[in-house]
Amino acid sequence: MNRTTEGGPPRPVEERLKALFLAGLDGDSAAYRAFLDALSGHLRAFLRKRLYQMQDDVEDVVQETLLAVHNGRHTYRADQPLTAWVHAVARYKLMDFFRARSRHEALNEPLDDYLEIFESSDGLADDARRDVGKLLDGLPDKQRLPIVHVKLQGLSVAETAELIGLSESAVKIGVHRGLKALAAKIRGAS
């Protein structure tokens, strides 16, 4: 068989595809159609070797590659081998296919295998609540209650002021001073 020195496709295939492609670029629609037909067969053979366990997906990658070749035809340099350029496009489309497939498989992976992660996170949340509770217990009511109601329960400053019998300014000051005191306690504990 008459092969190129790089071990690529036989020279007649390269020459035929390139001649059809260049004629298509010059406006010969019949030549461009013949190029796409010939390239489809060439790409199927190229991709079947790489997707041998996923033959059902070969045609999708062939179509994606043909579309990319068509859309990028203006980037082809006539002094370069056409099949090398097409194979580079096909390899990129193949990588896109594998990336999408791995994302899809990761999204569809059963969570049963990872239940211990969720079980342990509940314990971590309980531990965090307990630690925050201990820190808050060390604060005076004028600081603790505004933090609990405004920051933890999500009440407004006005609602908190009415609930605990302080002015809105006193609630704001209590939150500020309480958070400052908590930060100091945490820094001291580290």
C-alpha positions as CSV (number, residue, x, y, z in Angstrom):
1,M,0.0,0.0,0.0
2,N,1.3,3.5,-0.9
3,R,1.5,5.3,2.5
4,T,2.9,8.7,3.5
5,T,6.2,8.7,5.3
6,E,4.4,9.5,8.6
7,G,2.3,6.4,8.5
8,G,-0.8,8.4,7.7
9,P,-3.5,7.6,5.1
10,P,-2.4,6.4,1.7
11,R,-1.3,9.2,-0.6
12,P,-4.1,8.8,-3.1
13,V,-6.7,9.3,-0.2
14,E,-4.9,12.4,1.0
15,E,-4.5,13.7,-2.6
16,R,-8.2,13.0,-3.5
17,L,-9.6,14.5,-0.3
18,K,-7.4,17.6,-0.7
19,A,-8.3,18.1,-4.3
20,L,-12.0,17.8,-3.6
21,F,-11.8,20.1,-0.6
22,L,-9.8,22.8,-2.4
23,A,-12.2,22.6,-5.3
24,G,-15.1,23.0,-2.9
25,L,-13.4,26.0,-1.3
26,D,-13.2,27.5,-4.8
27,G,-17.0,27.2,-5.1
28,D,-17.5,23.7,-6.7
29,S,-20.5,22.4,-4.6
30,A,-20.4,18.9,-6.2
31,A,-16.7,18.6,-5.3
32,Y,-17.5,19.8,-1.8
33,R,-20.3,17.3,-1.4
34,A,-18.0,14.5,-2.7
35,F,-15.4,15.6,-0.2
36,L,-17.9,15.4,2.7
37,D,-19.0,12.0,1.6
38,A,-15.5,10.6,1.3
39,L,-14.4,12.3,4.5
40,S,-17.4,10.8,6.4
41,G,-16.1,7.3,5.5
42,H,-12.6,8.2,6.4
43,L,-13.7,9.7,9.8
44,R,-15.8,6.6,10.6
45,A,-12.8,4.3,10.2
46,F,-10.6,6.7,12.2
47,L,-13.1,7.0,15.1
48,R,-14.2,3.4,15.2
49,K,-10.7,2.5,16.2
50,R,-10.8,5.0,19.1
51,L,-14.4,4.3,20.2
52,Y,-14.3,0.5,19.8
53,Q,-16.4,-0.1,22.9
54,M,-18.9,2.7,22.0
55,Q,-19.8,2.1,18.4
56,D,-23.2,3.7,18.9
57,D,-21.5,7.0,19.5
58,V,-19.2,7.0,16.4
59,E,-21.8,8.6,14.1
60,D,-22.4,11.4,16.6
61,V,-18.7,12.2,16.7
62,V,-18.4,11.9,12.9
63,Q,-21.2,14.5,12.5
64,E,-19.7,16.8,15.1
65,T,-16.3,16.6,13.3
66,L,-17.8,17.2,9.9
67,L,-19.6,20.3,11.2
68,A,-16.3,21.5,12.8
69,V,-14.4,20.9,9.6
70,H,-17.1,22.8,7.6
71,N,-17.2,25.7,10.1
72,G,-13.4,25.9,10.3
73,R,-12.6,25.4,6.6
74,H,-11.3,28.9,6.3
75,T,-8.5,28.1,8.8
76,Y,-7.1,25.3,6.6
77,R,-3.7,26.1,5.1
78,A,-3.3,24.6,1.6
79,D,0.4,23.9,2.1
80,Q,-0.4,21.5,5.0
81,P,-1.7,17.9,4.7
82,L,-5.5,18.0,4.8
83,T,-5.9,14.7,6.7
84,A,-3.5,15.8,9.5
85,W,-5.7,18.9,9.9
86,V,-8.9,16.9,9.8
87,H,-7.5,14.3,12.3
88,A,-6.6,17.2,14.7
89,V,-10.2,18.5,14.5
90,A,-11.5,14.9,15.1
91,R,-9.2,14.5,18.1
92,Y,-10.6,17.7,19.6
93,K,-14.2,16.5,19.0
94,L,-13.3,13.1,20.5
95,M,-11.9,14.9,23.7
96,D,-15.1,17.0,23.9
97,F,-17.1,13.7,23.6
98,F,-15.2,12.1,26.4
99,R,-15.4,15.2,28.6
100,A,-19.1,15.4,28.1
101,R,-19.5,11.7,28.7
102,S,-17.5,11.8,32.0
103,R,-19.5,14.8,33.2
104,H,-22.7,12.9,32.3
105,E,-21.6,9.7,34.1
106,A,-20.5,11.7,37.2
107,L,-23.9,13.4,37.3
108,N,-25.7,10.0,37.0
109,E,-23.5,8.1,39.5
110,P,-25.7,6.7,42.3
111,L,-25.4,8.6,45.6
112,D,-25.7,5.3,47.6
113,D,-22.0,4.9,47.3
114,Y,-21.4,8.2,49.1
115,L,-24.0,8.1,51.9
116,E,-21.3,8.2,54.5
117,I,-20.4,11.8,53.4
118,F,-24.0,13.0,54.0
119,E,-24.2,11.1,57.3
120,S,-21.1,12.6,58.6
121,S,-22.0,16.2,57.5
122,D,-25.1,16.0,59.8
123,G,-22.8,15.3,62.7
124,L,-20.6,18.2,61.7
125,A,-23.6,20.6,61.6
126,D,-24.6,19.4,65.1
127,D,-21.1,20.0,66.3
128,A,-21.0,23.5,64.8
129,R,-24.4,24.4,66.4
130,R,-23.2,23.2,69.8
131,D,-19.9,25.2,69.4
132,V,-21.7,28.4,68.4
133,G,-24.2,27.8,71.3
134,K,-21.3,27.6,73.8
135,L,-19.7,30.7,72.4
136,L,-23.0,32.6,72.5
137,D,-23.7,31.5,76.1
138,G,-20.6,33.4,77.2
139,L,-22.0,36.7,75.9
140,P,-24.3,39.1,77.9
141,D,-28.0,39.1,76.8
142,K,-27.6,42.6,75.2
143,Q,-25.1,41.0,72.7
144,R,-26.3,37.4,72.6
145,L,-30.0,38.0,71.9
146,P,-29.5,40.4,68.9
147,I,-27.1,38.0,67.3
148,V,-29.4,35.1,67.8
149,H,-32.5,36.9,66.4
150,V,-30.9,39.0,63.6
151,K,-28.0,36.8,62.4
152,L,-29.2,33.3,63.2
153,Q,-33.0,33.5,62.9
154,G,-33.0,36.2,60.2
155,L,-35.3,38.7,61.9
156,S,-35.0,42.4,61.0
157,V,-33.4,44.9,63.4
158,A,-36.8,46.4,64.0
159,E,-38.4,43.0,64.8
160,T,-35.6,42.1,67.1
161,A,-35.8,45.5,68.9
162,E,-39.5,45.0,69.5
163,L,-39.1,41.4,70.6
164,I,-36.4,41.9,73.2
165,G,-37.3,45.5,74.3
166,L,-34.3,47.4,73.1
167,S,-34.0,50.3,70.6
168,E,-33.0,49.6,67.1
169,S,-29.6,51.3,67.7
170,A,-29.0,49.1,70.8
171,V,-29.7,46.0,68.7
172,K,-27.2,47.1,66.0
173,I,-24.6,47.9,68.6
174,G,-25.3,44.6,70.4
175,V,-24.8,42.7,67.1
176,H,-21.6,44.6,66.4
177,R,-20.1,44.2,69.8
178,G,-21.2,40.6,70.2
179,L,-19.6,39.6,66.9
180,K,-16.5,41.4,67.9
181,A,-16.4,39.5,71.2
182,L,-17.1,36.2,69.5
183,A,-14.2,36.8,67.1
184,A,-11.9,37.6,70.0
185,K,-13.0,34.4,71.8
186,I,-12.3,32.3,68.6
187,R,-8.9,33.9,68.1
188,G,-8.1,33.2,71.7
189,A,-9.1,29.6,71.4
190,S,-7.0,28.9,68.3
